[in-house]
Amino acid sequence: MRFIKIFARSGRIAGTVGALLLICIGLGDSPINAQTNAAGVPPWQLPPGGARTHQSAPIERMAYDAEVEGTPESGIHPAQTAPSHSPRALSEPVGDNSIDRDAGGSAPWSDGEEIDCSSGFCLRPFANRLWVRSEFLSMWGKSANLKPLATSSNSTVTDRTQAGVLGLPTTRVLFGGENEGSGYAPGGRFTLGYKCNPCEDTGLEVVYAFLGQNSADFHANNSSTPILARPFYDVQRSVQDSLVVAFPNQQTGSLNIGLSNEFHSLEMLWRQSMTAPNCRQVDFLAGYRYGSFAETLSVNSTSTYIAQVGTIPVGTIVRVNDRFSAQNDFQGGVLGIATKQRYCRWSVELLGKMALGNTHSTIDIGGNRVVTVPSAAPETSSGGLLAQSTNSGRFEEHNFTVIPELGITLGYDLTERLQATLGYSFIYWSRVARPTDQLDLNVNPDPASGGNPAPLFRYVPGDYWVQGLTVGLDYRF
């Protein structure tokens, strides 16, 4: 569902891309009078070999014999002064229109056969114009700074008031208290490019990338962990405390914690070649970037009382649920440089981009508690343990952020138009909202009796990065 929403937000972008592609096709098929004259073509637009023409057919040399008026005194017939031209010399082409493929050609979109630009009409609108690249991403992301959410105690603990309480020598942390989640995340990246004119080194490129849902889960119950608890700090008594989930001979229970995130990126770029056609190519990139990073943390516990504890009767079931989620949407401009160096069939590409813009962060916090007493209907109340009325709701933030991206790609030509690629990519995103940074372990367990309200919401910005290997195929039409 979130995947559909992301594409819904970028629907206008997709429409703009389609419109620009149509404009490019129309411009590319218009007459190109400025380049029919070889003398007027800038040197950086010439194909390898130095030919100053884009005509696909060779230009025949035209023989011109000036009329010579002879005199009887000279004794020389005009035909004797005319130069001799063989049929081979008359049809000899001027210049070299061949492309040195081992030298790498010109821009990445110009590999392949030459296009006739002199006629002013292109019968093949995609020949030497369209390129596509599909890559598999094997990435690792930055883990979340997670506070302790699950604890246990040694079997020597017989007082439930000490079960899983932080700071005691008998307590150990089961989940949290360190960086968690955001490990390996596979994904994909797809690039579609179109050269607006086959005789110019400018083009439009669209790049979409995504990482599949990456999750870190924790599951425990009384069978594997007889003493199970959720720690917090009691602001009323100013002491560490815990919500007991399972305790021997008193209650059974289970605790489930899930942390997951997704990453998406869409770019619309204009490429302009900065160098002459040779083995080394430098392109300037400029355009628009959209980014989406969503992360969710859920903590759910269920306890069944097998003995009466205080006023809680036997058979009572208590479920406590907390949920924290953050959605980050980036929109801004991007500038970059891409270079490519060719060595016969091999090539090395270097990429550097910097996106500057606004990140709109939306944070949702909510929780509930469901108590089922034997022979009674379940009662649901708002507020769990870490998500209560004091910090629940929707909160929005806007921040100026930067998204730099670096990449290196090694390519090998399998055929004249198909290339295999292997590379490395790194993307960083500053000032994003992560739900783990919004947790507050300060809790007022009984707000009705007074005391300071807790937990509270305090926006804490964080950052996120992904890096890893890329494997793909590149095809030039």
Secondary structure, 3 states (H helix, E strand, C coil): CHHHHHHHHCHHHHHHHHHHHHHHHHHHCCCCHHHCCHHHCCHHHCCCCCCCCCCCCCCCCCCCCCCCCCCCCCCCCHHHHCCCCCHHHHCCCCCCCCCCHHHCCCCHHHCCCCCCCCCCCCCCCCCCCEEEEEEEEEEEECCEECCCCEEEECCCCCCHHHCCCCCCCCEEEEECCCEECCCEEEEEEEEEEEECCCCCCEEEEEEEEEEEEEEEEEEEECCCCCCEEEEEEECCCCEEEEEEEEECCCEEEEEEEEEEEEEEEEEEEEEEECCCCCCEEEEEEEEEEEEEEEEEEEEEEEEEECCCECCECCCCEEEEEEEEEEEEEEEEEEEEEEEEEEECCEEEEEEEEEEEEEEEEEEEEEEEEEEECCCCCCEEEECCCCCCCCCCEEEEEEEEEEEEEEEEEEEEECCCCEEEEEEEEEEEEEEEECHHHHCCCEECCCHHHCCCCCCCCCCCEEEEEEEEEEEEEEEEC
